Amino acid sequence: MALLSRWRTHKAVADPATVDVSERDGVRSLHLGSDTVQSSMRVSAPNDLELPYTRSMMAFLLFHPEPKDILMIGLGGGSLAKFIYHRLPACRSTALEINPQVLAIARSHFFVPPNDERLDVRLEEGSQYVATHPASFDIILSDGFDGMTLAEPLSTELFFSDCRRALSENGVFAINLWGSDKNFPTYQQRIADCFDNFTLCLPAEKHGNIVVLAFTRSQGSPRWEALRERARVLETLYGLDFLRFVDRLHDLNLHTGKRLLI
């Protein structure tokens, strides 16, 4: 969900009370009951990541470059699901969506592919699912907003604890939050408590989104030089601004001149 993007032109509507689709200048966006953008896709490049926060969610690759199993909570228009499906062919993905109208629109208007051996999109509630799948995923990506706010079941200490249990030995949890949300410090502290303070904050390029990364174990306080070298490799592979991600990790995290302290 991207903050403060408010425009609407032509709409294709599944249910006008809940799900809208708008299009402007070649960019198609999904809305849930308001003008706020939940997901966007450039029609000429449907498998790319249009919104800055979705690109920032991929920063987990700096710390876990070869995941095998990824869980996505909140499908929206399927931006992350499509990018991972097309750009990480060795990875299996499970995507959970609670709203059947959103899933229908994602498939009909945002080109989310049908389920196969590498992609399993399910109509299920995320907090219940992670509670019953211990040690199942290398990466969990959570982006579950209900209209204008973070869905309550995806913000509790129990949910974050269950996410940690659902991760593999060197797993990474990433969640999209709003830095302007009055509850942001509470969410951040809950995540830190559940992950033994092995957390980082990565501000997205625009709109006030902050991606919180949490790790099942210490990352060994990597040197900036090593992170930038990883970023150069990842930029070549995926075409995302990983060097910028590394630079922005300075903004909200403990560090020295030589190391990121995590």
C-alpha positions in Angstrom: 0.0 0.0 0.0 1.5 3.4 -1.0 0.7 6.5 1.0 -0.7 9.8 -0.4 -1.1 8.8 -4.1 -4.6 10.2 -4.8 -6.0 10.3 -8.2 -8.7 8.4 -10.1 -9.7 8.5 -13.7 -11.3 5.6 -15.7 -12.4 2.8 -13.3 -13.1 -0.9 -13.9 -15.1 -1.9 -10.8 -15.6 -5.4 -9.3 -17.5 -4.0 -6.3 -17.7 -0.2 -6.1 -17.9 -0.3 -2.3 -14.6 -2.1 -1.9 -12.4 -2.6 -5.0 -11.7 -0.1 -7.7 -9.2 0.0 -10.5 -8.0 3.3 -12.0 -5.6 4.0 -14.9 -3.6 7.1 -15.7 -0.6 7.7 -18.0 -0.2 3.9 -18.6 -0.2 3.0 -14.9 -3.0 0.9 -13.6 -3.7 1.0 -9.8 -5.9 -0.9 -7.3 -7.8 0.9 -4.6 -9.8 -0.5 -1.6 -12.7 1.8 -0.8 -10.7 5.0 -1.2 -8.4 6.8 -3.7 -5.3 5.6 -1.8 -3.3 3.3 -4.1 -2.9 -0.2 -2.8 -0.9 -1.5 -5.8 0.2 -0.2 -9.2 1.4 -1.7 -12.5 2.8 -0.1 -15.6 0.7 -1.7 -18.4 3.7 -1.8 -20.7 5.9 -3.6 -18.1 3.4 -5.6 -16.0 6.1 -7.7 -14.2 8.2 -4.8 -13.0 7.8 -3.1 -9.6 6.2 0.3 -10.2 5.9 1.6 -6.6 9.0 2.4 -4.6 7.9 0.5 -1.5 7.6 -2.7 -3.5 11.1 -2.3 -4.7 12.3 -1.7 -1.2 10.6 -4.9 0.0 13.1 -6.8 -2.3 16.0 -5.5 -0.1 15.8 -8.9 1.7 18.0 -10.2 -1.1 20.9 -8.2 0.4 20.8 -10.7 3.3 19.3 -13.8 1.7 20.2 -13.8 -2.0 19.0 -17.3 -2.9 15.6 -18.0 -1.2 13.8 -21.2 -2.1 10.4 -20.6 -0.4 8.7 -17.2 0.0 5.4 -16.4 1.6 3.6 -13.2 0.7 0.7 -12.0 2.9 -1.5 -9.6 1.0 -1.7 -10.0 -2.7 -3.1 -6.7 -3.9 -2.4 -6.3 -7.6 0.3 -9.0 -7.3 3.3 -6.8 -8.0 5.7 -8.7 -5.7 4.2 -12.1 -6.7 4.8 -11.4 -10.4 8.2 -10.0 -10.0 9.4 -13.0 -7.9 7.7 -15.4 -10.2 9.4 -14.0 -13.3 12.8 -13.0 -11.9 13.5 -15.7 -9.3 12.7 -18.9 -11.3 14.3 -21.2 -8.6 11.9 -19.9 -5.9 8.5 -21.3 -4.9 6.0 -18.7 -3.7 2.8 -18.8 -1.7 0.6 -15.7 -1.8 -2.3 -15.2 0.6 -5.2 -12.9 0.0 -8.3 -12.6 2.2 -10.5 -10.7 -0.3 -11.9 -12.8 -3.2 -12.6 -9.6 -5.2 -9.0 -8.5 -4.9 -7.8 -11.9 -6.2 -10.3 -11.8 -9.1 -9.1 -8.3 -10.1 -5.4 -9.2 -9.7 -5.9 -12.0 -12.2 -8.2 -10.1 -14.6 -6.6 -6.7 -14.6 -3.1 -7.1 -13.2 -2.0 -10.3 -15.1 -1.2 -12.5 -12.0 -0.5 -15.9 -13.5 -2.5 -19.0 -12.7 -1.2 -21.3 -9.9 1.5 -23.8 -10.9 4.4 -25.6 -9.2 6.1 -22.3 -8.4 3.2 -20.0 -7.5 0.3 -20.9 -5.1 -2.2 -18.0 -4.6 -4.6 -18.9 -1.8 -7.7 -17.2 -0.3 -6.6 -17.4 3.3 -6.0 -15.1 6.3 -2.4 -14.5 6.9 -2.1 -14.7 10.6 -3.9 -18.0 10.8 -1.8 -19.4 8.0 1.6 -18.6 9.5 0.5 -20.0 12.9 0.1 -23.5 11.3 3.3 -23.5 9.1 6.4 -23.6 11.4 9.8 -23.5 9.7 8.3 -23.4 6.2 9.7 -20.3 4.5 13.0 -18.5 3.9 11.2 -15.2 3.4 7.9 -13.7 4.6 6.7 -10.5 3.0 3.7 -8.8 4.7 1.7 -6.1 3.1 -1.8 -6.4 4.5 -3.7 -3.2 4.6 -7.5 -2.9 5.0 -8.5 0.2 3.2 -6.5 2.9 5.0 -4.9 1.0 7.9 -2.7 -2.0 8.6 -5.0 -5.0 9.2 -5.2 -5.6 12.9 -4.5 -9.4 12.8 -1.2 -8.6 11.0 0.0 -6.2 13.6 0.0 -8.1 16.8 2.8 -9.5 18.8 1.4 -13.0 18.3 1.5 -12.6 14.5 5.1 -11.4 14.6 6.1 -14.3 16.8 4.3 -16.8 14.5 6.1 -15.3 11.6 9.4 -15.9 13.2 8.4 -19.5 13.9 7.3 -19.9 10.3 10.8 -18.9 9.0 13.7 -21.2 8.3 17.0 -21.0 10.2 18.3 -17.8 8.4 15.0 -16.4 7.5 14.0 -12.8 6.9 10.6 -11.1 7.6 9.8 -7.9 5.8 6.7 -5.7 6.4 5.5 -2.6 4.7 4.5 0.1 7.3 3.8 3.9 7.2 6.2 6.0 9.1 3.5 8.5 9.7 1.2 6.0 11.4 0.8 6.9 15.1 1.2 3.1 15.8 4.4 2.8 13.9 6.6 2.8 17.1 4.4 0.2 18.6 4.6 -2.1 15.6 8.4 -1.6 15.4 8.9 -2.5 19.0 6.7 -5.6 18.8 8.7 -6.8 15.8 12.0 -6.1 17.6 10.8 -7.9 20.7 9.8 -11.0 18.7 13.1 -11.0 16.7 15.6 -10.3 19.5 16.2 -6.8 18.2 17.6 -8.2 14.9 15.7 -5.6 12.9 16.4 -2.8 10.3 14.3 0.0 9.0 14.5 0.9 5.3 12.6 4.1 4.3 11.2 3.8 0.8 12.1 6.5 -1.8 8.7 8.2 -1.7 5.3 8.4 0.1 6.5 7.7 3.7 6.5 4.0 3.5 9.1 2.2 5.7 10.0 -1.4 5.3 11.0 -3.1 8.5 13.3 -6.1 8.0 13.6 -8.7 10.8 16.0 -11.6 11.0 15.9 -14.9 12.8 19.6 -14.5 13.7 22.3 -11.8 13.8 23.6 -10.7 10.4 27.1 -10.2 11.9 27.2 -6.4 11.4 28.2 -6.5 7.8 30.7 -4.0 6.4 29.3 -1.3 4.2 31.9 -2.3 1.5 30.6 -5.9 1.5 27.0 -4.7 1.4 27.7 -2.4 -1.6 29.5 -5.2 -3.4 26.4 -7.4 -2.9 24.2 -4.6 -4.1 26.2 -4.2 -7.3 25.7 -7.8 -8.1 22.0 -7.7 -7.3 21.4 -4.6 -9.4 22.9 -6.4 -12.4 20.6 -9.4 -11.8 17.3 -7.6 -11.0 17.6 -4.0 -12.2 16.6 -2.5 -8.8 18.4 0.2 -6.9 20.1 -2.0 -4.3 23.0 0.5 -3.9 20.4 3.1 -2.9 18.8 0.6 -0.4 22.3 0.3 1.2 22.7 4.0 1.4 19.2 4.5 2.9 19.9 1.9 5.6 22.1 4.7 7.1 19.0 6.8 7.8 17.2 4.9 10.6 19.7 2.3 11.9 22.7 2.0 14.1 25.9 2.0 12.2 29.6 3.0 12.2 31.6 4.4 9.4 32.5 0.8 8.4 29.6 -1.4 9.5 25.9 -1.7 9.7 25.2 -2.8 13.2 22.7 -5.7 13.1 
